[in-house]
Amino acid sequence: MKDFSNELIKIIRDKVKEFGPITFKDFMEMALYHEKYGYYSRSYVPIGKKGDFITSPHTHCLYGALHARQIEEFWNILDCTPFTVVEMGAGAGYLAQDILSYLSNKEIFKSINYIIVEHKAETAAYQQDLLKSFINKISWIGRLSDLDSVTGCIISNELLDAFPVHLIQKEDSNFNEIYLDFKKDGSLTEVFADLSTPQLVEYVKELPSDLPDGYRTEANLSINKWISELGGIISKGFVVTTDYGYTRKEYFHPGRNRGTLLAYINHSVNEELYERVGEQDLTAHVNFSDLHRWGKEVGFSTLGYVPQWAFLAGLDFEETFLELSGGKFDPFSPELAAVKMLLLPQGMGESHKVLVQGRGVPSDLVLKGFSLKNIMKRL
């Protein structure tokens, strides 16, 4: 793996030699998505027990079953019309498998058309093998722009946190952007320079004015581009976004003065962002207030925002678990421990949030996933 990382560092160094220091965003994009040496360009999916991290769909099939129940309610709201589910960032394909398995004996199954957006051929082949029993229900496309107008829903699980971010820091009462250069010894080093894009200049104007000098944070402008693209695709339906993140007030809390960027490798987390380039995952928490605000600008209304535990619990959690387990389970089983990971604060229950946006539907809809709690006013 060392050679793998060294090759990517050489490519980054050549780019810096030719064009000068690059933004952290450009570095993160290369580290994650370089076509040959990026973290997500590998020939395997680095998720699950043998990967670098675990997502909710890898934890238990209950997660997908509960999302299926919410999708069924969406379908009913849209008068049981032909219904398209678009999944982005499908990983190994477990969420699609569990959603379709749960819906397979229900009336909605005849109406459903499932589309996975996956630009990488090797990952799509992996998914197709896992999902071969539903192959007549699923199609694959390489990018969102391949979609025509959609009636249904678009879902993603831990997708937005992997969008490359601008890294900014306040110095002398103004925000500068962090760029990367190379020291004489060949190691990466941070340098400050002007903000790189007009969009970033506008974004920084909206940040809290009382943030102190030395305050570092991220700007995920790719979320704006993403939700704008969805605005041109969804004619009527919903966007369900699950990720770890915060509201604006939480994101720019004075105590969060080093931002949220983290690296993941072998199920351990670190802040060594410039080590093992291309070998470890880089993520930044999602600012859900941005997603809410930018969604409104392109015609989406926010219908709900809650921690993951509240969303799942509102979807008849216990009833569904008993249904999947045949009405009986061992309270000390690994299966129940996996389910607890979805709900408990020390698992994914509190860190992960769910935001649902709607278009062409009443803005005052009370969805089942938000029947226990809805804190969207905090956005």
N, C-alpha and C positions, 0 to 999 in steps of 0.2 A: 504493500500500500504506500510505502514511502516514496517510491518512484512515481506513483500516480500523483501524489501531492506536488512533488518536485516539478513535474511536467507543467502543471497548472501554474505554479509560481513563475516558471520561465515565461509562460505566455503573458501573465500579468506584468512581469518586468519589462517585456518587450513593448507592451502597450504604453507603459509609463515612460519608457525611453523615447517613444515616438511622439506621444501626445502630452506628456507631463503628468503630474499627479491625477489620479482618477477618484471620483466620488466614492464614498462608502457604498452607495447604492450600486454602482457599476461593479465594485468588488464583490458584493453579495450576490449579484446576478451571475457573475462568472463562477463563483464558488459553488453555487447551487445548480446552475443551469447550463454551464458550458457544455456544448454538444458532445464532447468526448470525455472531459475530465470533471464535470460538475457532479455534485453530490447526487442529484436526482437523475443523472444521465447514466447511472449504472445499469447493468443488465439484470439486476434483481430489485425487488421492492424492499427498502431498508426499514420495514415496519414489523412489529410483532416481537415475540420473545427472542427470536434470533437476530433481530434488527437493532436499531439504536433507540427506539422509543415505541410506546404502545398507544394507539388511539382507541376511542370508545368502541368502534365496531369490532376491534380485535378482542375486546374484553368479554362480551357475551352477546348472543343473538337477540336478547331482550331489547338491546339498544335499537336495532333495526326494526324489530316488531313494533315498538312504541312509535317510531317515526312513521311506520306504515299506518298506524291508527290515525296519526295526524293527517297523513296524505289522504286517507279515506274520507276524513271530514272535509278536506279541501275539495275533493271530488264531489261530495254531496252539495257543498256550497255552490259549485259551478254547474249544478243541475245534472250531474252524472253524464256529462258529455265525454267524448273521447279525451283522454287526459294524458299529457306528456310529463314524465318525470325526467329532468336533466340533472345528472350528477357530475360535478366537477371535482377533481382531486380524488378519484375513487380508490386510489391505492391498490391493494390486493383484490378488491371487489367484494369484501365481506358485507358492507352495508347494502349494496345492491342485492346480494344473495339473500340476506335476512329480510329485507323489505318484500321482495318478490315471493319468498317462501311463505311469509305470513299472509300475503294477499292472494295466494294462489287458489284458495278455496272460497274466495269471496266474490261477490258480484262485480266489484270494481275491476277484477283481473281481466275481464273481457275488453274493458275500455282502455286499459293502460298501455302506454308505449314508453319504454325506458331507454334513455339515451345517455351514454357515458362519453364525456369529453376527455380524450386522452391523446396527446400528440406523439407519445413515445410508442413505437410499434411493439417493442419487447414487453412493455407493461400491459398493453392492450391484449397481447397474446396470452399473457399470464391470466388476465381477467377472463378472457374467453374460455380458457380451460376450466377455471373454477365455475363459471356460469353457464356451462354447456347445456344444462337441463332447462335453461330459460332462453336459449339462443334465439328462439322465435319471437321473444318479447323485447330483446335488447338490440340496439344498434350502436355503433361506435363512430364518432367523428373526431377529427384532429383538432378543431378549434371552434370557439363559440360562433365565429363568423360563418361557419358552415350551416348554422341553424336558420330556418325561416321563422315566421311568427309562431309563438308557442302559447297554447292554453294549457295550464297545469302548474308545475312548480319546478324551481331550480334549487337544488340542495348542495351544500358543501359542508365537509367536516374537517376542520383544521387545514383549510386551504389558504385563507388570507394571511395567516401568520408567516407563511413562507414567501409572501411577496417581498421583493427587495425594497428596502427603505432608505430614505435619506437620513443621515445622522447629523444632527445639528447641536451646537452648544452656544450658550450665551456668554459673550465676552464684551466688556465695556458697554453694557446696556443694549447690545445688538446681537442677534443670532448670526453666527458664521456656520458654514458647512464644513464637515470633516472629510478631508481627502486623504488618499493613501499614496505614500512615496516609499522609496527604498533607501535605507542607510548604506554606508560604504560596506558594511559587513554582510549585506544582502538581505537583512531582515526588514519587514514592513514597519513603517512608522506613520503616525497620524500628523497631518498638517492642517491648519485652518486657512480657509479662503472664502471668497464671496459665495453666496447662494447660487446654485448652478442653473436654476430655471425660473422663469417668471411665475409659474404656478407655485413654486416653493416660497418665493417672495410674498405672494398673496397669502399663502397658508400661515406663514410666520406672523403676519400682521394680526391674525386672529388669536394668537396664543395669549395666555394670561400675562398681563403687563408686570405683575409683581414677582415673576420668576427671577431668582438671584443670578448674578454672574457665576459662571461655572456650571450652570444647570445644563445637563445633556439629555436629549430626548430624540425620538424618531418621528419622521413624517412619512406615512404610507400613502403616497399619492396614487399608487396603483389601484387602491380600492375605489377611488373616484372614477378612474378609467373603466374598471370592471363593472361597477353598478350602472354606469352610463351605458355600457354595452348591453347589459341586461335590459335596460330601459327600451332599447331598440328591438328586443327579441320577444319579451313577454307582452302579449296583447291583453291577456287576462289571467291572473293567477298570483302566485306567491313565490317569495325567495326565503329560504330557511338557511340561516348561517349559524353554524356552531363553531366556536373557537374559544381560546382563552384570551381574555382581554378585560378592558375596563371602560367605564364612562369617561368623558372628558375630564370631569373633576378629579376622578381617581387617577387618571393617566398622568395628569400634570400636578399631582400632589407634590408639595415641597420636599417630602421625604423620598420621592422617587427621582432623585436628581442625577442618577446615572442611566436613566432610560430602562428599557425592558429587554434588550438584546441578550440572547443566550445561545450557547452551542450545546448540542446533544450528540453523544457518541457512546455506544455500548450501555445504554440505559443510565448514563450518568450525565449530569449537567455541569457546564463550566462557563466561564466568561472569557476564555482564551480564544477570541474570535479570529485571530490571525495565525493560529496554529493548525496543523493538519488540514490545510485548505483543500476543499473538495472531498475530504474524508468524513467531515462531521456536518450535521445539520445546523443551520443558523435560523433563528426565529425571532420575531418581535411580536409582543402582544398587540392585539387589535384594539384600536380606538373605536368602540361601537357608536360613539356620538358622531364621529365622522361618517360612518356608514349610514346612520339615520339621516343626517343632514344632507349628504350627497344624494341619497335615495329620494328624498323629498324634491330635490331640484330636478329630477328626471321623472317625476310622476308616481313614485311609490309612497304609500302611507305606511308608517310603522304600526303594526298591530300588536306587538308584544316583545318584551325583553325581560329575561329572567336567568338566574343560574340554572345550570343543566338539571340539577336535582328537582327543581320545581317544575320544569317543563316535562320531564319524564314522569314524575309522580302525578301530574295532572292528567296523564293519558292512561288512566286505569292501570297503573303500574302493577299492583298486587294481582289483580285479576289476570293480566296478561302473563305474568310470571307463572302463576299456577296453571294457566292454559298450556304454556310451553313445557312445563315440567311434569305434565300429566296429573296435576292435582296433588302431588306430594314431593317433598324435598327434604334433604338432610340439612338441619340448621348449621352444621359444622362442615359442610361440603365445600370443596374448592369452587364449585359453581356459585354458591351463595356469596362467597368471598369476592368473586368476580363481579357479581351484581352490585355488591356494596361499593365497589370501586367506582361505579357509575354515579352513585348518589352521595357518598359521604364526603365531607369537606377535605379530608386528607387524601381522597382520591381525585376524581374529576368533577364531583358534584358542585363545588363552589367556584373553582378556578375557571371552568368552562361555562360560557354563556350562550344562550340561544336568542337570536333576534329573527323575527318573522316580519317581512314586508309584503304588502299587497298592492296589486294594480288592477283597476277595473272591478274592484269589489268594495263593499261598504267599509269605510274607515273605522267604524265603530264595532266591527265584528268582535265577538268574544270567542276566541278559539279555545278548544279543549286543553291545549298545551299550556294555556295561561289561566286556567280556571282556579288554580290555587293561589297564584301570585302573578302580578304584572308590575314591573318597576320601570316601565318605559318613560315615565315622567322624569326620571333621573337623567335621561339622555340629553 
